[in-house]
Amino acid sequence: MSYGPNFPDAWRLAGIYAGRILKGEKPADLPVQHSTRVDLAVNMTTAEKLGLTFPADLLAAAAEVVE
């Protein structure tokens, strides 16, 4: 099970930063930002080998379920 940043959102933020720098802003003046969207991924193969079970609503909420 993994709970981490949404990479497309992080890439979007990086693109916004690059655009601001190319328009003339100084990188030192830009605030530090990070992705506020997170994704949940569940590896069912590993979970089964460990004897773990997950509620159906948790699996439905997961962005990715690896079989």
N, CA, C and O atoms as CSV, one atom per row, in Angstrom:
chain,resi,resn,atom,element,x,y,z
A,1,MET,N,N,0.846,-1.153,0.000
A,1,MET,CA,C,0.000,0.000,0.000
A,1,MET,C,C,0.901,1.228,0.000
A,1,MET,O,O,1.891,1.282,0.730
A,2,SER,N,N,0.561,2.191,-0.804
A,2,SER,CA,C,1.357,3.407,-0.905
A,2,SER,C,C,0.429,4.612,-0.963
A,2,SER,O,O,-0.589,4.598,-1.655
A,3,TYR,N,N,0.789,5.633,-0.241
A,3,TYR,CA,C,0.041,6.880,-0.220
A,3,TYR,C,C,1.041,7.976,-0.539
A,3,TYR,O,O,1.877,8.314,0.299
A,4,GLY,N,N,0.969,8.531,-1.732
A,4,GLY,CA,C,1.984,9.486,-2.128
A,4,GLY,C,C,1.458,10.539,-3.075
A,4,GLY,O,O,0.267,10.571,-3.383
A,5,PRO,N,N,2.350,11.404,-3.540
A,5,PRO,CA,C,1.931,12.526,-4.380
A,5,PRO,C,C,1.408,12.078,-5.737
A,5,PRO,O,O,1.796,11.036,-6.265
A,6,ASN,N,N,0.534,12.880,-6.273
A,6,ASN,CA,C,0.007,12.666,-7.613
A,6,ASN,C,C,1.031,13.269,-8.573
A,6,ASN,O,O,1.171,14.490,-8.633
A,7,PHE,N,N,1.746,12.433,-9.324
A,7,PHE,CA,C,2.844,12.906,-10.156
A,7,PHE,C,C,2.413,13.847,-11.278
A,7,PHE,O,O,3.116,14.827,-11.525
A,8,PRO,N,N,1.303,13.608,-11.969
A,8,PRO,CA,C,0.897,14.598,-12.978
A,8,PRO,C,C,0.667,15.991,-12.373
A,8,PRO,O,O,0.971,16.999,-13.011
A,9,ASP,N,N,0.142,16.047,-11.170
A,9,ASP,CA,C,-0.052,17.335,-10.509
A,9,ASP,C,C,1.292,17.982,-10.185
A,9,ASP,O,O,1.449,19.194,-10.328
A,10,ALA,N,N,2.265,17.173,-9.746
A,10,ALA,CA,C,3.598,17.700,-9.450
A,10,ALA,C,C,4.266,18.211,-10.730
A,10,ALA,O,O,4.943,19.239,-10.709
A,11,TRP,N,N,4.077,17.496,-11.839
A,11,TRP,CA,C,4.653,17.948,-13.114
A,11,TRP,C,C,3.998,19.251,-13.560
A,11,TRP,O,O,4.667,20.127,-14.108
A,12,ARG,N,N,2.692,19.383,-13.327
A,12,ARG,CA,C,1.995,20.624,-13.669
A,12,ARG,C,C,2.584,21.788,-12.892
A,12,ARG,O,O,2.821,22.856,-13.456
A,13,LEU,N,N,2.823,21.590,-11.602
A,13,LEU,CA,C,3.430,22.640,-10.783
A,13,LEU,C,C,4.833,22.988,-11.284
A,13,LEU,O,O,5.215,24.158,-11.303
A,14,ALA,N,N,5.594,21.978,-11.687
A,14,ALA,CA,C,6.936,22.228,-12.225
A,14,ALA,C,C,6.853,23.061,-13.500
A,14,ALA,O,O,7.684,23.941,-13.722
A,15,GLY,N,N,5.872,22.791,-14.324
A,15,GLY,CA,C,5.683,23.571,-15.549
A,15,GLY,C,C,5.326,25.019,-15.249
A,15,GLY,O,O,5.796,25.932,-15.928
A,16,ILE,N,N,4.499,25.230,-14.239
A,16,ILE,CA,C,4.141,26.588,-13.836
A,16,ILE,C,C,5.384,27.328,-13.347
A,16,ILE,O,O,5.593,28.493,-13.683
A,17,TYR,N,N,6.204,26.643,-12.552
A,17,TYR,CA,C,7.453,27.250,-12.069
A,17,TYR,C,C,8.360,27.616,-13.233
A,17,TYR,O,O,8.909,28.717,-13.276
A,18,ALA,N,N,8.516,26.694,-14.178
A,18,ALA,CA,C,9.384,26.954,-15.332
A,18,ALA,C,C,8.875,28.160,-16.112
A,18,ALA,O,O,9.665,28.996,-16.549
A,19,GLY,N,N,7.575,28.254,-16.285
A,19,GLY,CA,C,6.993,29.397,-16.987
A,19,GLY,C,C,7.264,30.703,-16.275
A,19,GLY,O,O,7.579,31.708,-16.912
A,20,ARG,N,N,7.143,30.698,-14.958
A,20,ARG,CA,C,7.405,31.918,-14.194
A,20,ARG,C,C,8.867,32.339,-14.295
A,20,ARG,O,O,9.176,33.528,-14.386
A,21,ILE,N,N,9.765,31.352,-14.279
A,21,ILE,CA,C,11.198,31.655,-14.406
A,21,ILE,C,C,11.499,32.195,-15.799
A,21,ILE,O,O,12.260,33.152,-15.943
A,22,LEU,N,N,10.904,31.584,-16.831
A,22,LEU,CA,C,11.136,32.042,-18.195
A,22,LEU,C,C,10.570,33.436,-18.443
A,22,LEU,O,O,11.035,34.147,-19.335
A,23,LYS,N,N,9.567,33.829,-17.657
A,23,LYS,CA,C,9.000,35.167,-17.780
A,23,LYS,C,C,9.812,36.210,-17.017
A,23,LYS,O,O,9.492,37.398,-17.064
A,24,GLY,N,N,10.874,35.771,-16.305
A,24,GLY,CA,C,11.766,36.724,-15.679
A,24,GLY,C,C,11.805,36.738,-14.163
A,24,GLY,O,O,12.589,37.488,-13.582
A,25,GLU,N,N,10.979,35.928,-13.502
A,25,GLU,CA,C,11.024,35.908,-12.038
A,25,GLU,C,C,12.287,35.189,-11.567
A,25,GLU,O,O,12.756,34.252,-12.213
A,26,LYS,N,N,12.819,35.629,-10.462
A,26,LYS,CA,C,14.011,34.996,-9.906
A,26,LYS,C,C,13.605,33.734,-9.149
A,26,LYS,O,O,12.664,33.775,-8.357
A,27,PRO,N,N,14.290,32.618,-9.373
A,27,PRO,CA,C,13.954,31.375,-8.671
A,27,PRO,C,C,14.001,31.529,-7.141
A,27,PRO,O,O,13.219,30.897,-6.431
A,28,ALA,N,N,14.908,32.359,-6.643
A,28,ALA,CA,C,15.025,32.542,-5.193
A,28,ALA,C,C,13.803,33.244,-4.609
A,28,ALA,O,O,13.538,33.134,-3.412
A,29,ASP,N,N,13.057,33.965,-5.448
A,29,ASP,CA,C,11.876,34.693,-4.969
A,29,ASP,C,C,10.609,33.851,-5.010
A,29,ASP,O,O,9.583,34.253,-4.461
A,30,LEU,N,N,10.663,32.700,-5.647
A,30,LEU,CA,C,9.476,31.850,-5.770
A,30,LEU,C,C,9.273,31.028,-4.499
A,30,LEU,O,O,10.245,30.537,-3.925
A,31,PRO,N,N,8.031,30.870,-4.050
A,31,PRO,CA,C,7.782,30.068,-2.856
A,31,PRO,C,C,7.958,28.575,-3.127
A,31,PRO,O,O,7.812,28.120,-4.262
A,32,VAL,N,N,8.264,27.837,-2.099
A,32,VAL,CA,C,8.366,26.385,-2.216
A,32,VAL,C,C,6.949,25.824,-2.250
A,32,VAL,O,O,6.126,26.151,-1.394
A,33,GLN,N,N,6.673,24.994,-3.221
A,33,GLN,CA,C,5.355,24.384,-3.344
A,33,GLN,C,C,5.510,22.884,-3.517
A,33,GLN,O,O,6.544,22.403,-3.982
A,34,HIS,N,N,4.485,22.163,-3.144
A,34,HIS,CA,C,4.447,20.724,-3.377
A,34,HIS,C,C,3.030,20.340,-3.741
A,34,HIS,O,O,2.080,21.077,-3.479
A,35,SER,N,N,2.907,19.200,-4.335
A,35,SER,CA,C,1.606,18.717,-4.767
A,35,SER,C,C,0.702,18.488,-3.557
A,35,SER,O,O,1.115,17.878,-2.571
A,36,THR,N,N,-0.511,18.974,-3.637
A,36,THR,CA,C,-1.468,18.772,-2.542
A,36,THR,C,C,-2.398,17.596,-2.830
A,36,THR,O,O,-3.177,17.192,-1.967
A,37,ARG,N,N,-2.318,17.053,-4.029
A,37,ARG,CA,C,-3.123,15.885,-4.377
A,37,ARG,C,C,-2.303,14.629,-4.091
A,37,ARG,O,O,-1.117,14.568,-4.414
A,38,VAL,N,N,-2.928,13.649,-3.496
A,38,VAL,CA,C,-2.245,12.397,-3.192
A,38,VAL,C,C,-3.046,11.228,-3.749
A,38,VAL,O,O,-4.263,11.312,-3.912
A,39,ASP,N,N,-2.348,10.146,-4.036
A,39,ASP,CA,C,-2.975,8.940,-4.568
A,39,ASP,C,C,-2.699,7.765,-3.643
A,39,ASP,O,O,-1.652,7.691,-2.999
A,40,LEU,N,N,-3.649,6.861,-3.592
A,40,LEU,CA,C,-3.508,5.623,-2.835
A,40,LEU,C,C,-3.388,4.475,-3.827
A,40,LEU,O,O,-4.222,4.330,-4.722
A,41,ALA,N,N,-2.354,3.664,-3.668
A,41,ALA,CA,C,-2.165,2.481,-4.512
A,41,ALA,C,C,-2.067,1.257,-3.601
A,41,ALA,O,O,-1.426,1.301,-2.552
A,42,VAL,N,N,-2.709,0.174,-4.016
A,42,VAL,CA,C,-2.726,-1.049,-3.223
A,42,VAL,C,C,-2.247,-2.203,-4.094
A,42,VAL,O,O,-2.766,-2.412,-5.191
A,43,ASN,N,N,-1.255,-2.956,-3.610
A,43,ASN,CA,C,-0.748,-4.131,-4.307
A,43,ASN,C,C,-1.409,-5.352,-3.669
A,43,ASN,O,O,-1.010,-5.789,-2.590
A,44,MET,N,N,-2.410,-5.890,-4.333
A,44,MET,CA,C,-3.185,-7.004,-3.784
A,44,MET,C,C,-2.381,-8.305,-3.739
A,44,MET,O,O,-2.606,-9.126,-2.850
A,45,THR,N,N,-1.455,-8.510,-4.668
A,45,THR,CA,C,-0.643,-9.726,-4.668
A,45,THR,C,C,0.182,-9.804,-3.387
A,45,THR,O,O,0.208,-10.839,-2.722
A,46,THR,N,N,0.847,-8.718,-3.048
A,46,THR,CA,C,1.656,-8.688,-1.828
A,46,THR,C,C,0.774,-8.768,-0.593
A,46,THR,O,O,1.120,-9.442,0.377
A,47,ALA,N,N,-0.362,-8.087,-0.623
A,47,ALA,CA,C,-1.274,-8.115,0.524
A,47,ALA,C,C,-1.754,-9.540,0.794
A,47,ALA,O,O,-1.826,-9.962,1.949
A,48,GLU,N,N,-2.079,-10.275,-0.253
A,48,GLU,CA,C,-2.535,-11.657,-0.082
A,48,GLU,C,C,-1.428,-12.539,0.493
A,48,GLU,O,O,-1.686,-13.392,1.341
A,49,LYS,N,N,-0.187,-12.330,0.025
A,49,LYS,CA,C,0.934,-13.124,0.540
A,49,LYS,C,C,1.202,-12.815,2.011
A,49,LYS,O,O,1.681,-13.673,2.752
A,50,LEU,N,N,0.893,-11.591,2.428
A,50,LEU,CA,C,1.066,-11.210,3.833
A,50,LEU,C,C,-0.160,-11.539,4.678
A,50,LEU,O,O,-0.138,-11.364,5.897
A,51,GLY,N,N,-1.224,-12.013,4.041
A,51,GLY,CA,C,-2.439,-12.356,4.758
A,51,GLY,C,C,-3.288,-11.153,5.132
A,51,GLY,O,O,-4.070,-11.210,6.081
A,52,LEU,N,N,-3.139,-10.065,4.390
A,52,LEU,CA,C,-3.891,-8.849,4.680
A,52,LEU,C,C,-5.148,-8.782,3.818
A,52,LEU,O,O,-5.153,-9.234,2.673
A,53,THR,N,N,-6.195,-8.221,4.372
A,53,THR,CA,C,-7.414,-7.969,3.613
A,53,THR,C,C,-7.779,-6.501,3.786
A,53,THR,O,O,-7.510,-5.902,4.827
A,54,PHE,N,N,-8.385,-5.939,2.770
A,54,PHE,CA,C,-8.780,-4.541,2.796
A,54,PHE,C,C,-10.276,-4.429,2.582
A,54,PHE,O,O,-10.843,-5.211,1.819
A,55,PRO,N,N,-10.925,-3.489,3.226
A,55,PRO,CA,C,-12.355,-3.286,3.000
A,55,PRO,C,C,-12.614,-2.855,1.548
A,55,PRO,O,O,-11.776,-2.208,0.919
A,56,ALA,N,N,-13.770,-3.221,1.044
A,56,ALA,CA,C,-14.115,-2.915,-0.346
A,56,ALA,C,C,-14.151,-1.413,-0.598
A,56,ALA,O,O,-13.780,-0.963,-1.682
A,57,ASP,N,N,-14.593,-0.628,0.387
A,57,ASP,CA,C,-14.664,0.818,0.174
A,57,ASP,C,C,-13.267,1.440,0.071
A,57,ASP,O,O,-13.092,2.442,-0.623
A,58,LEU,N,N,-12.278,0.863,0.747
A,58,LEU,CA,C,-10.898,1.353,0.628
A,58,LEU,C,C,-10.361,1.049,-0.764
A,58,LEU,O,O,-9.706,1.895,-1.373
A,59,LEU,N,N,-10.628,-0.137,-1.266
A,59,LEU,CA,C,-10.175,-0.508,-2.608
A,59,LEU,C,C,-10.877,0.332,-3.667
A,59,LEU,O,O,-10.278,0.658,-4.692
A,60,ALA,N,N,-12.139,0.686,-3.434
A,60,ALA,CA,C,-12.864,1.516,-4.391
A,60,ALA,C,C,-12.295,2.933,-4.413
A,60,ALA,O,O,-12.329,3.594,-5.451
A,61,ALA,N,N,-11.779,3.401,-3.293
A,61,ALA,CA,C,-11.227,4.750,-3.209
A,61,ALA,C,C,-9.802,4.840,-3.739
A,61,ALA,O,O,-9.311,5.936,-4.006
A,62,ALA,N,N,-9.128,3.692,-3.896
A,62,ALA,CA,C,-7.734,3.675,-4.341
A,62,ALA,C,C,-7.638,4.136,-5.798
A,62,ALA,O,O,-8.491,3.809,-6.623
A,63,ALA,N,N,-6.592,4.894,-6.095
A,63,ALA,CA,C,-6.371,5.351,-7.466
A,63,ALA,C,C,-5.874,4.195,-8.332
A,63,ALA,O,O,-6.118,4.169,-9.539
A,64,GLU,N,N,-5.169,3.230,-7.710
A,64,GLU,CA,C,-4.637,2.093,-8.454
A,64,GLU,C,C,-4.645,0.864,-7.563
A,64,GLU,O,O,-4.196,0.906,-6.417
A,65,VAL,N,N,-5.163,-0.231,-8.105
A,65,VAL,CA,C,-5.134,-1.527,-7.412
A,65,VAL,C,C,-4.402,-2.493,-8.328
A,65,VAL,O,O,-4.875,-2.826,-9.415
A,66,VAL,N,N,-3.231,-2.939,-7.863
A,66,VAL,CA,C,-2.403,-3.874,-8.650
A,66,VAL,C,C,-2.812,-5.293,-8.267
A,66,VAL,O,O,-2.783,-5.665,-7.094
A,67,GLU,N,N,-3.188,-6.069,-9.264
A,67,GLU,CA,C,-3.638,-7.448,-8.999
A,67,GLU,C,C,-2.480,-8.401,-9.007
A,67,GLU,O,O,-2.666,-9.600,-8.803
